[in-house]
Amino acid sequence: MFLREHKVNARLVFLNFIGDDDMKGPNSASAWEEAYEVAEQVLGIPQTHKLSKYILHAYVDVKSLSS
């Protein structure tokens, strides 16, 4: 909010890794989305708010990065 109020064209990007067997994290974008829904509910963050359009989620499949 602070940056937006000071005319900075800022975005918040959540970079989520999927398919990382070593870390045993979520293996799909939908699993990450479910986790975010739970976290936002626990934190009392509404599904949509005035900064929602500036929050982005990116999903990188770690297996596609292996050579």
N, CA, C and O atoms as a Tripos MOL2 file, in Angstrom:
@<TRIPOS>MOLECULE
protein
  268   267    67     0     0
PROTEIN
NO_CHARGES

@<TRIPOS>ATOM
      1 N           0.8270   -1.1820    0.0000 N.3       1 MET1
      2 CA          0.0000    0.0000    0.0000 C.3       1 MET1
      3 C           0.8750    1.2510    0.0000 C.2       1 MET1
      4 O           0.5910    2.2060   -0.7230 O.2       1 MET1
      5 N           1.9150    1.2500    0.7890 N.am      2 PHE2
      6 CA          2.8020    2.4130    0.9000 C.3       2 PHE2
      7 C           3.3440    2.8100   -0.4700 C.2       2 PHE2
      8 O           3.3000    3.9840   -0.8380 O.2       2 PHE2
      9 N           3.8520    1.8450   -1.2220 N.am      3 LEU3
     10 CA          4.4330    2.1520   -2.5350 C.3       3 LEU3
     11 C           3.3730    2.6910   -3.4910 C.2       3 LEU3
     12 O           3.6340    3.6540   -4.2130 O.2       3 LEU3
     13 N           2.2050    2.1010   -3.5110 N.am      4 ARG4
     14 CA          1.1190    2.5650   -4.3810 C.3       4 ARG4
     15 C           0.7370    4.0010   -4.0320 C.2       4 ARG4
     16 O           0.4990    4.8130   -4.9250 O.2       4 ARG4
     17 N           0.6760    4.3140   -2.7570 N.am      5 GLU5
     18 CA          0.3310    5.6760   -2.3340 C.3       5 GLU5
     19 C           1.3870    6.6840   -2.7660 C.2       5 GLU5
     20 O           1.0940    7.8740   -2.8900 O.2       5 GLU5
     21 N           2.6170    6.2170   -2.9970 N.am      6 HIS6
     22 CA          3.6980    7.0990   -3.4280 C.3       6 HIS6
     23 C           3.9890    6.9430   -4.9270 C.2       6 HIS6
     24 O           5.0950    7.2080   -5.3980 O.2       6 HIS6
     25 N           2.9580    6.5050   -5.6540 N.am      7 LYS7
     26 CA          2.9900    6.4330   -7.1300 C.3       7 LYS7
     27 C           4.0530    5.4740   -7.6770 C.2       7 LYS7
     28 O           4.5460    5.6700   -8.7880 O.2       7 LYS7
     29 N           4.4110    4.4370   -6.9040 N.am      8 VAL8
     30 CA          5.3380    3.4130   -7.3830 C.3       8 VAL8
     31 C           4.4920    2.2750   -7.9450 C.2       8 VAL8
     32 O           3.6270    1.7390   -7.2520 O.2       8 VAL8
     33 N           4.7370    1.9120   -9.1900 N.am      9 ASN9
     34 CA          3.9770    0.8650   -9.8600 C.3       9 ASN9
     35 C           4.4750   -0.5090   -9.4100 C.2       9 ASN9
     36 O           5.1130   -1.2330  -10.1750 O.2       9 ASN9
     37 N           4.1790   -0.8510   -8.1760 N.am     10 ALA10
     38 CA          4.7120   -2.0630   -7.5570 C.3      10 ALA10
     39 C           3.7430   -3.2300   -7.6940 C.2      10 ALA10
     40 O           2.5290   -3.0450   -7.7840 O.2      10 ALA10
     41 N           4.3020   -4.4260   -7.7060 N.am     11 ARG11
     42 CA          3.5500   -5.6790   -7.7140 C.3      11 ARG11
     43 C           4.1850   -6.6090   -6.6700 C.2      11 ARG11
     44 O           5.3740   -6.5050   -6.3670 O.2      11 ARG11
     45 N           3.3750   -7.5030   -6.1390 N.am     12 LEU12
     46 CA          3.8670   -8.5530   -5.2630 C.3      12 LEU12
     47 C           3.7650   -9.8530   -6.0430 C.2      12 LEU12
     48 O           2.6790  -10.2350   -6.4770 O.2      12 LEU12
     49 N           4.8860  -10.5300   -6.2210 N.am     13 VAL13
     50 CA          4.8960  -11.7810   -6.9720 C.3      13 VAL13
     51 C           5.2880  -12.9150   -6.0340 C.2      13 VAL13
     52 O           6.3590  -12.8980   -5.4270 O.2      13 VAL13
     53 N           4.4040  -13.8950   -5.9280 N.am     14 PHE14
     54 CA          4.6970  -15.1090   -5.1990 C.3      14 PHE14
     55 C           5.2350  -16.1120   -6.2070 C.2      14 PHE14
     56 O           4.5240  -16.5070   -7.1310 O.2      14 PHE14
     57 N           6.4650  -16.5200   -6.0400 N.am     15 LEU15
     58 CA          7.0880  -17.5030   -6.9190 C.3      15 LEU15
     59 C           7.0120  -18.8530   -6.2210 C.2      15 LEU15
     60 O           7.6700  -19.0810   -5.2060 O.2      15 LEU15
     61 N           6.2080  -19.7360   -6.7770 N.am     16 ASN16
     62 CA          5.9180  -21.0220   -6.1620 C.3      16 ASN16
     63 C           6.5620  -22.1400   -6.9680 C.2      16 ASN16
     64 O           6.4130  -22.2050   -8.1880 O.2      16 ASN16
     65 N           7.2690  -23.0040   -6.2860 N.am     17 PHE17
     66 CA          7.9300  -24.1260   -6.9490 C.3      17 PHE17
     67 C           7.0790  -25.3790   -6.7740 C.2      17 PHE17
     68 O           6.6170  -25.6770   -5.6730 O.2      17 PHE17
     69 N           6.8780  -26.1020   -7.8590 N.am     18 ILE18
     70 CA          6.1420  -27.3540   -7.8150 C.3      18 ILE18
     71 C           7.0410  -28.4850   -8.3010 C.2      18 ILE18
     72 O           7.9860  -28.2690   -9.0600 O.2      18 ILE18
     73 N           6.7280  -29.6810   -7.8520 N.am     19 GLY19
     74 CA          7.4770  -30.8470   -8.2990 C.3      19 GLY19
     75 C           8.8380  -31.0190   -7.6690 C.2      19 GLY19
     76 O           9.6740  -31.7470   -8.2040 O.2      19 GLY19
     77 N           9.0830  -30.3680   -6.5440 N.am     20 ASP20
     78 CA         10.3820  -30.4930   -5.8760 C.3      20 ASP20
     79 C          10.2830  -31.6100   -4.8380 C.2      20 ASP20
     80 O           9.8740  -31.3870   -3.6990 O.2      20 ASP20
     81 N          10.6660  -32.8110   -5.2560 N.am     21 ASP21
     82 CA         10.5540  -33.9790   -4.3800 C.3      21 ASP21
     83 C          11.4440  -33.8670   -3.1430 C.2      21 ASP21
     84 O          11.0940  -34.3960   -2.0870 O.2      21 ASP21
     85 N          12.5840  -33.1890   -3.2530 N.am     22 ASP22
     86 CA         13.4840  -33.0400   -2.1060 C.3      22 ASP22
     87 C          12.8340  -32.2450   -0.9710 C.2      22 ASP22
     88 O          13.0260  -32.5650    0.2020 O.2      22 ASP22
     89 N          12.0710  -31.2190   -1.3170 N.am     23 MET23
     90 CA         11.4480  -30.3610   -0.3100 C.3      23 MET23
     91 C          10.0590  -30.8650    0.0940 C.2      23 MET23
     92 O           9.4970  -30.4150    1.0930 O.2      23 MET23
     93 N           9.5150  -31.7930   -0.6820 N.am     24 LYS24
     94 CA          8.1920  -32.3590   -0.4070 C.3      24 LYS24
     95 C           7.0990  -31.2900   -0.3290 C.2      24 LYS24
     96 O           6.1900  -31.3680    0.4980 O.2      24 LYS24
     97 N           7.2070  -30.3050   -1.1970 N.am     25 GLY25
     98 CA          6.2080  -29.2450   -1.2560 C.3      25 GLY25
     99 C           5.0710  -29.6100   -2.1800 C.2      25 GLY25
    100 O           5.0120  -30.7300   -2.6870 O.2      25 GLY25
    101 N           4.1700  -28.6740   -2.4020 N.am     26 PRO26
    102 CA          3.0430  -28.9280   -3.2990 C.3      26 PRO26
    103 C           3.5220  -29.3320   -4.6990 C.2      26 PRO26
    104 O           4.5300  -28.8300   -5.1960 O.2      26 PRO26
    105 N           2.7710  -30.2510   -5.3200 N.am     27 ASN27
    106 CA          3.1380  -30.7380   -6.6440 C.3      27 ASN27
    107 C           2.2680  -30.1830   -7.7530 C.2      27 ASN27
    108 O           2.3380  -30.6540   -8.8880 O.2      27 ASN27
    109 N           1.4460  -29.1870   -7.4440 N.am     28 SER28
    110 CA          0.6020  -28.5910   -8.4760 C.3      28 SER28
    111 C           0.2430  -27.1650   -8.0880 C.2      28 SER28
    112 O           0.3070  -26.7810   -6.9210 O.2      28 SER28
    113 N          -0.1350  -26.3980   -9.0920 N.am     29 ALA29
    114 CA         -0.5710  -25.0200   -8.8360 C.3      29 ALA29
    115 C          -1.8220  -25.0210   -7.9590 C.2      29 ALA29
    116 O          -1.9700  -24.1680   -7.0840 O.2      29 ALA29
    117 N          -2.7240  -25.9810   -8.1940 N.am     30 SER30
    118 CA         -3.9600  -26.0200   -7.4040 C.3      30 SER30
    119 C          -3.6690  -26.3130   -5.9260 C.2      30 SER30
    120 O          -4.3660  -25.8040   -5.0480 O.2      30 SER30
    121 N          -2.6530  -27.1230   -5.6500 N.am     31 ALA31
    122 CA         -2.2720  -27.3820   -4.2530 C.3      31 ALA31
    123 C          -1.7540  -26.1090   -3.5950 C.2      31 ALA31
    124 O          -2.0620  -25.8420   -2.4330 O.2      31 ALA31
    125 N          -0.9660  -25.3210   -4.3300 N.am     32 TRP32
    126 CA         -0.4930  -24.0390   -3.8030 C.3      32 TRP32
    127 C          -1.6750  -23.1080   -3.5500 C.2      32 TRP32
    128 O          -1.7400  -22.4480   -2.5120 O.2      32 TRP32
    129 N          -2.6040  -23.0560   -4.4920 N.am     33 GLU33
    130 CA         -3.7530  -22.1590   -4.3530 C.3      33 GLU33
    131 C          -4.5850  -22.5140   -3.1220 C.2      33 GLU33
    132 O          -5.0560  -21.6300   -2.4060 O.2      33 GLU33
    133 N          -4.7620  -23.8100   -2.8870 N.am     34 GLU34
    134 CA         -5.4810  -24.2430   -1.6870 C.3      34 GLU34
    135 C          -4.7490  -23.8100   -0.4210 C.2      34 GLU34
    136 O          -5.3780  -23.3810    0.5460 O.2      34 GLU34
    137 N          -3.4340  -23.9210   -0.4260 N.am     35 ALA35
    138 CA         -2.6370  -23.5000    0.7350 C.3      35 ALA35
    139 C          -2.7730  -22.0020    0.9830 C.2      35 ALA35
    140 O          -2.8910  -21.5660    2.1280 O.2      35 ALA35
    141 N          -2.7560  -21.2180   -0.0900 N.am     36 TYR36
    142 CA         -2.9310  -19.7720    0.0620 C.3      36 TYR36
    143 C          -4.3170  -19.4310    0.5920 C.2      36 TYR36
    144 O          -4.4630  -18.5220    1.4100 O.2      36 TYR36
    145 N          -5.3300  -20.1500    0.1360 N.am     37 GLU37
    146 CA         -6.6900  -19.9050    0.6270 C.3      37 GLU37
    147 C          -6.7650  -20.1250    2.1380 C.2      37 GLU37
    148 O          -7.3530  -19.3170    2.8580 O.2      37 GLU37
    149 N          -6.1720  -21.2120    2.6120 N.am     38 VAL38
    150 CA         -6.1760  -21.5090    4.0480 C.3      38 VAL38
    151 C          -5.4110  -20.4160    4.8040 C.2      38 VAL38
    152 O          -5.8950  -19.9010    5.8120 O.2      38 VAL38
    153 N          -4.2220  -20.0690    4.3160 N.am     39 ALA39
    154 CA         -3.4030  -19.0500    4.9990 C.3      39 ALA39
    155 C          -4.1310  -17.7110    5.0610 C.2      39 ALA39
    156 O          -4.1290  -17.0510    6.1000 O.2      39 ALA39
    157 N          -4.7510  -17.3100    3.9580 N.am     40 GLU40
    158 CA         -5.4640  -16.0250    3.9340 C.3      40 GLU40
    159 C          -6.6520  -16.0430    4.8770 C.2      40 GLU40
    160 O          -6.9430  -15.0440    5.5350 O.2      40 GLU40
    161 N          -7.3440  -17.1850    4.9460 N.am     41 GLN41
    162 CA         -8.4760  -17.2940    5.8540 C.3      41 GLN41
    163 C          -8.0140  -17.1840    7.3060 C.2      41 GLN41
    164 O          -8.6230  -16.4650    8.0980 O.2      41 GLN41
    165 N          -6.9490  -17.8880    7.6570 N.am     42 VAL42
    166 CA         -6.4180  -17.8460    9.0220 C.3      42 VAL42
    167 C          -5.9570  -16.4320    9.3810 C.2      42 VAL42
    168 O          -6.1330  -15.9780   10.5110 O.2      42 VAL42
    169 N          -5.3660  -15.7480    8.4060 N.am     43 LEU43
    170 CA         -4.8790  -14.3860    8.6480 C.3      43 LEU43
    171 C          -5.9770  -13.3300    8.5770 C.2      43 LEU43
    172 O          -5.7470  -12.1670    8.9100 O.2      43 LEU43
    173 N          -7.1620  -13.7350    8.1470 N.am     44 GLY44
    174 CA         -8.2740  -12.7850    8.0630 C.3      44 GLY44
    175 C          -8.2080  -11.8750    6.8470 C.2      44 GLY44
    176 O          -8.7690  -10.7800    6.8580 O.2      44 GLY44
    177 N          -7.5280  -12.3200    5.8050 N.am     45 ILE45
    178 CA         -7.4110  -11.5360    4.5770 C.3      45 ILE45
    179 C          -8.5820  -11.8920    3.6650 C.2      45 ILE45
    180 O          -8.7600  -13.0650    3.3360 O.2      45 ILE45
    181 N          -9.3780  -10.9190    3.2510 N.am     46 PRO46
    182 CA        -10.5060  -11.2320    2.3690 C.3      46 PRO46
    183 C         -10.0170  -11.7200    1.0040 C.2      46 PRO46
    184 O          -8.8980  -11.4190    0.5890 O.2      46 PRO46
    185 N         -10.8860  -12.4900    0.3030 N.am     47 GLN47
    186 CA        -10.4990  -13.0310   -0.9980 C.3      47 GLN47
    187 C         -10.1420  -11.9210   -1.9860 C.2      47 GLN47
    188 O          -9.1920  -12.0510   -2.7570 O.2      47 GLN47
    189 N         -10.8910  -10.8560   -1.9590 N.am     48 THR48
    190 CA        -10.5570   -9.7030   -2.8030 C.3      48 THR48
    191 C         -10.4660   -8.4580   -1.9260 C.2      48 THR48
    192 O         -11.2500   -8.2660   -0.9960 O.2      48 THR48
    193 N          -9.4960   -7.6300   -2.2490 N.am     49 HIS49
    194 CA         -9.2920   -6.3750   -1.5300 C.3      49 HIS49
    195 C          -8.6660   -5.3840   -2.4990 C.2      49 HIS49
    196 O          -8.4140   -5.7320   -3.6530 O.2      49 HIS49
    197 N          -8.4140   -4.1720   -2.0630 N.am     50 LYS50
    198 CA         -7.9830   -3.1340   -3.0010 C.3      50 LYS50
    199 C          -6.6070   -3.3660   -3.6160 C.2      50 LYS50
    200 O          -6.2630   -2.7120   -4.6010 O.2      50 LYS50
    201 N          -5.8190   -4.2690   -3.0700 N.am     51 LEU51
    202 CA         -4.5180   -4.5690   -3.6650 C.3      51 LEU51
    203 C          -4.5010   -5.9010   -4.4220 C.2      51 LEU51
    204 O          -3.4640   -6.2820   -4.9660 O.2      51 LEU51
    205 N          -5.6170   -6.6040   -4.4660 N.am     52 SER52
    206 CA         -5.6750   -7.9230   -5.1080 C.3      52 SER52
    207 C          -5.1470   -7.9230   -6.5320 C.2      52 SER52
    208 O          -4.4430   -8.8480   -6.9350 O.2      52 SER52
    209 N          -5.4780   -6.9070   -7.2820 N.am     53 LYS53
    210 CA         -5.0770   -6.8930   -8.6980 C.3      53 LYS53
    211 C          -3.5760   -6.6940   -8.8900 C.2      53 LYS53
    212 O          -3.0720   -6.8170  -10.0070 O.2      53 LYS53
    213 N          -2.8670   -6.3920   -7.8200 N.am     54 TYR54
    214 CA         -1.4230   -6.1820   -7.9050 C.3      54 TYR54
    215 C          -0.6250   -7.3760   -7.3590 C.2      54 TYR54
    216 O           0.6000   -7.3140   -7.2510 O.2      54 TYR54
    217 N          -1.3240   -8.4460   -7.0200 N.am     55 ILE55
    218 CA         -0.6720   -9.6420   -6.4880 C.3      55 ILE55
    219 C          -0.7070  -10.7270   -7.5540 C.2      55 ILE55
    220 O          -1.7670  -11.0650   -8.0790 O.2      55 ILE55
    221 N           0.4550  -11.2630   -7.8630 N.am     56 LEU56
    222 CA          0.5730  -12.2840   -8.9020 C.3      56 LEU56
    223 C           1.1710  -13.5520   -8.3160 C.2      56 LEU56
    224 O           1.9980  -13.5070   -7.4040 O.2      56 LEU56
    225 N           0.7380  -14.6800   -8.8570 N.am     57 HIS57
    226 CA          1.2820  -15.9770   -8.4530 C.3      57 HIS57
    227 C           1.8950  -16.6320   -9.6790 C.2      57 HIS57
    228 O           1.2380  -16.7670  -10.7110 O.2      57 HIS57
    229 N           3.1420  -17.0370   -9.5680 N.am     58 ALA58
    230 CA          3.8300  -17.7410  -10.6560 C.3      58 ALA58
    231 C           4.1930  -19.1290  -10.1450 C.2      58 ALA58
    232 O           4.5640  -19.3070   -8.9850 O.2      58 ALA58
    233 N           4.0780  -20.1110  -11.0410 N.am     59 TYR59
    234 CA          4.3460  -21.5010  -10.6740 C.3      59 TYR59
    235 C           5.4300  -22.0510  -11.5870 C.2      59 TYR59
    236 O           5.2760  -22.0790  -12.8080 O.2      59 TYR59
    237 N           6.5200  -22.4850  -10.9870 N.am     60 VAL60
    238 CA          7.6480  -23.0330  -11.7390 C.3      60 VAL60
    239 C           7.7560  -24.5130  -11.4050 C.2      60 VAL60
    240 O           7.8770  -24.8940  -10.2410 O.2      60 VAL60
    241 N           7.7090  -25.3420  -12.4450 N.am     61 ASP61
    242 CA          7.8860  -26.7830  -12.2600 C.3      61 ASP61
    243 C           9.3890  -27.0720  -12.2060 C.2      61 ASP61
    244 O          10.0900  -26.9610  -13.2120 O.2      61 ASP61
    245 N           9.8620  -27.4380  -11.0390 N.am     62 VAL62
    246 CA         11.2850  -27.6740  -10.8140 C.3      62 VAL62
    247 C          11.8040  -28.7840  -11.7220 C.2      62 VAL62
    248 O          12.9490  -28.7290  -12.1710 O.2      62 VAL62
    249 N          10.9900  -29.7730  -11.9910 N.am     63 LYS63
    250 CA         11.4210  -30.8850  -12.8290 C.3      63 LYS63
    251 C          11.7710  -30.4230  -14.2450 C.2      63 LYS63
    252 O          12.6040  -31.0390  -14.9100 O.2      63 LYS63
    253 N          11.1420  -29.3490  -14.7050 N.am     64 SER64
    254 CA         11.4430  -28.8370  -16.0410 C.3      64 SER64
    255 C          12.7900  -28.1230  -16.0860 C.2      64 SER64
    256 O          13.3220  -27.8600  -17.1650 O.2      64 SER64
    257 N          13.3400  -27.8110  -14.9120 N.am     65 LEU65
    258 CA         14.6320  -27.1230  -14.8410 C.3      65 LEU65
    259 C          15.8060  -28.0960  -14.7910 C.2      65 LEU65
    260 O          16.9500  -27.7080  -15.0310 O.2      65 LEU65
    261 N          15.5240  -29.3510  -14.4800 N.am     66 SER66
    262 CA         16.5970  -30.3540  -14.3850 C.3      66 SER66
    263 C          17.1390  -30.6860  -15.7620 C.2      66 SER66
    264 O          16.4050  -30.6970  -16.7500 O.2      66 SER66
    265 N          18.4320  -30.9550  -15.8090 N.am     67 SER67
    266 CA         19.0240  -31.3260  -17.1030 C.3      67 SER67
    267 C          19.3630  -32.7890  -17.1600 C.2      67 SER67
    268 O          19.8680  -33.2660  -18.1760 O.2      67 SER67
@<TRIPOS>BOND
     1     1     2 1
     2     2     3 1
     3     3     4 2
     4     3     5 am
     5     5     6 1
     6     6     7 1
     7     7     8 2
     8     7     9 am
     9     9    10 1
    10    10    11 1
    11    11    12 2
    12    11    13 am
    13    13    14 1
    14    14    15 1
    15    15    16 2
    16    15    17 am
    17    17    18 1
    18    18    19 1
    19    19    20 2
    20    19    21 am
    21    21    22 1
    22    22    23 1
    23    23    24 2
    24    23    25 am
    25    25    26 1
    26    26    27 1
    27    27    28 2
    28    27    29 am
    29    29    30 1
    30    30    31 1
    31    31    32 2
    32    31    33 am
    33    33    34 1
    34    34    35 1
    35    35    36 2
    36    35    37 am
    37    37    38 1
    38    38    39 1
    39    39    40 2
    40    39    41 am
    41    41    42 1
    42    42    43 1
    43    43    44 2
    44    43    45 am
    45    45    46 1
    46    46    47 1
    47    47    48 2
    48    47    49 am
    49    49    50 1
    50    50    51 1
    51    51    52 2
    52    51    53 am
    53    53    54 1
    54    54    55 1
    55    55    56 2
    56    55    57 am
    57    57    58 1
    58    58    59 1
    59    59    60 2
    60    59    61 am
    61    61    62 1
    62    62    63 1
    63    63    64 2
    64    63    65 am
    65    65    66 1
    66    66    67 1
    67    67    68 2
    68    67    69 am
    69    69    70 1
    70    70    71 1
    71    71    72 2
    72    71    73 am
    73    73    74 1
    74    74    75 1
    75    75    76 2
    76    75    77 am
    77    77    78 1
    78    78    79 1
    79    79    80 2
    80    79    81 am
    81    81    82 1
    82    82    83 1
    83    83    84 2
    84    83    85 am
    85    85    86 1
    86    86    87 1
    87    87    88 2
    88    87    89 am
    89    89    90 1
    90    90    91 1
    91    91    92 2
    92    91    93 am
    93    93    94 1
    94    94    95 1
    95    95    96 2
    96    95    97 am
    97    97    98 1
    98    98    99 1
    99    99   100 2
   100    99   101 am
   101   101   102 1
   102   102   103 1
   103   103   104 2
   104   103   105 am
   105   105   106 1
   106   106   107 1
   107   107   108 2
   108   107   109 am
   109   109   110 1
   110   110   111 1
   111   111   112 2
   112   111   113 am
   113   113   114 1
   114   114   115 1
   115   115   116 2
   116   115   117 am
   117   117   118 1
   118   118   119 1
   119   119   120 2
   120   119   121 am
   121   121   122 1
   122   122   123 1
   123   123   124 2
   124   123   125 am
   125   125   126 1
   126   126   127 1
   127   127   128 2
   128   127   129 am
   129   129   130 1
   130   130   131 1
   131   131   132 2
   132   131   133 am
   133   133   134 1
   134   134   135 1
   135   135   136 2
   136   135   137 am
   137   137   138 1
   138   138   139 1
   139   139   140 2
   140   139   141 am
   141   141   142 1
   142   142   143 1
   143   143   144 2
   144   143   145 am
   145   145   146 1
   146   146   147 1
   147   147   148 2
   148   147   149 am
   149   149   150 1
   150   150   151 1
   151   151   152 2
   152   151   153 am
   153   153   154 1
   154   154   155 1
   155   155   156 2
   156   155   157 am
   157   157   158 1
   158   158   159 1
   159   159   160 2
   160   159   161 am
   161   161   162 1
   162   162   163 1
   163   163   164 2
   164   163   165 am
   165   165   166 1
   166   166   167 1
   167   167   168 2
   168   167   169 am
   169   169   170 1
   170   170   171 1
   171   171   172 2
   172   171   173 am
   173   173   174 1
   174   174   175 1
   175   175   176 2
   176   175   177 am
   177   177   178 1
   178   178   179 1
   179   179   180 2
   180   179   181 am
   181   181   182 1
   182   182   183 1
   183   183   184 2
   184   183   185 am
   185   185   186 1
   186   186   187 1
   187   187   188 2
   188   187   189 am
   189   189   190 1
   190   190   191 1
   191   191   192 2
   192   191   193 am
   193   193   194 1
   194   194   195 1
   195   195   196 2
   196   195   197 am
   197   197   198 1
   198   198   199 1
   199   199   200 2
   200   199   201 am
   201   201   202 1
   202   202   203 1
   203   203   204 2
   204   203   205 am
   205   205   206 1
   206   206   207 1
   207   207   208 2
   208   207   209 am
   209   209   210 1
   210   210   211 1
   211   211   212 2
   212   211   213 am
   213   213   214 1
   214   214   215 1
   215   215   216 2
   216   215   217 am
   217   217   218 1
   218   218   219 1
   219   219   220 2
   220   219   221 am
   221   221   222 1
   222   222   223 1
   223   223   224 2
   224   223   225 am
   225   225   226 1
   226   226   227 1
   227   227   228 2
   228   227   229 am
   229   229   230 1
   230   230   231 1
   231   231   232 2
   232   231   233 am
   233   233   234 1
   234   234   235 1
   235   235   236 2
   236   235   237 am
   237   237   238 1
   238   238   239 1
   239   239   240 2
   240   239   241 am
   241   241   242 1
   242   242   243 1
   243   243   244 2
   244   243   245 am
   245   245   246 1
   246   246   247 1
   247   247   248 2
   248   247   249 am
   249   249   250 1
   250   250   251 1
   251   251   252 2
   252   251   253 am
   253   253   254 1
   254   254   255 1
   255   255   256 2
   256   255   257 am
   257   257   258 1
   258   258   259 1
   259   259   260 2
   260   259   261 am
   261   261   262 1
   262   262   263 1
   263   263   264 2
   264   263   265 am
   265   265   266 1
   266   266   267 1
   267   267   268 2
@<TRIPOS>SUBSTRUCTURE
     1 MET1         2 RESIDUE 1 A MET
     2 PHE2         6 RESIDUE 1 A PHE
     3 LEU3        10 RESIDUE 1 A LEU
     4 ARG4        14 RESIDUE 1 A ARG
     5 GLU5        18 RESIDUE 1 A GLU
     6 HIS6        22 RESIDUE 1 A HIS
     7 LYS7        26 RESIDUE 1 A LYS
     8 VAL8        30 RESIDUE 1 A VAL
     9 ASN9        34 RESIDUE 1 A ASN
    10 ALA10       38 RESIDUE 1 A ALA
    11 ARG11       42 RESIDUE 1 A ARG
    12 LEU12       46 RESIDUE 1 A LEU
    13 VAL13       50 RESIDUE 1 A VAL
    14 PHE14       54 RESIDUE 1 A PHE
    15 LEU15       58 RESIDUE 1 A LEU
    16 ASN16       62 RESIDUE 1 A ASN
    17 PHE17       66 RESIDUE 1 A PHE
    18 ILE18       70 RESIDUE 1 A ILE
    19 GLY19       74 RESIDUE 1 A GLY
    20 ASP20       78 RESIDUE 1 A ASP
    21 ASP21       82 RESIDUE 1 A ASP
    22 ASP22       86 RESIDUE 1 A ASP
    23 MET23       90 RESIDUE 1 A MET
    24 LYS24       94 RESIDUE 1 A LYS
    25 GLY25       98 RESIDUE 1 A GLY
    26 PRO26      102 RESIDUE 1 A PRO
    27 ASN27      106 RESIDUE 1 A ASN
    28 SER28      110 RESIDUE 1 A SER
    29 ALA29      114 RESIDUE 1 A ALA
    30 SER30      118 RESIDUE 1 A SER
    31 ALA31      122 RESIDUE 1 A ALA
    32 TRP32      126 RESIDUE 1 A TRP
    33 GLU33      130 RESIDUE 1 A GLU
    34 GLU34      134 RESIDUE 1 A GLU
    35 ALA35      138 RESIDUE 1 A ALA
    36 TYR36      142 RESIDUE 1 A TYR
    37 GLU37      146 RESIDUE 1 A GLU
    38 VAL38      150 RESIDUE 1 A VAL
    39 ALA39      154 RESIDUE 1 A ALA
    40 GLU40      158 RESIDUE 1 A GLU
    41 GLN41      162 RESIDUE 1 A GLN
    42 VAL42      166 RESIDUE 1 A VAL
    43 LEU43      170 RESIDUE 1 A LEU
    44 GLY44      174 RESIDUE 1 A GLY
    45 ILE45      178 RESIDUE 1 A ILE
    46 PRO46      182 RESIDUE 1 A PRO
    47 GLN47      186 RESIDUE 1 A GLN
    48 THR48      190 RESIDUE 1 A THR
    49 HIS49      194 RESIDUE 1 A HIS
    50 LYS50      198 RESIDUE 1 A LYS
    51 LEU51      202 RESIDUE 1 A LEU
    52 SER52      206 RESIDUE 1 A SER
    53 LYS53      210 RESIDUE 1 A LYS
    54 TYR54      214 RESIDUE 1 A TYR
    55 ILE55      218 RESIDUE 1 A ILE
    56 LEU56      222 RESIDUE 1 A LEU
    57 HIS57      226 RESIDUE 1 A HIS
    58 ALA58      230 RESIDUE 1 A ALA
    59 TYR59      234 RESIDUE 1 A TYR
    60 VAL60      238 RESIDUE 1 A VAL
    61 ASP61      242 RESIDUE 1 A ASP
    62 VAL62      246 RESIDUE 1 A VAL
    63 LYS63      250 RESIDUE 1 A LYS
    64 SER64      254 RESIDUE 1 A SER
    65 LEU65      258 RESIDUE 1 A LEU
    66 SER66      262 RESIDUE 1 A SER
    67 SER67      266 RESIDUE 1 A SER
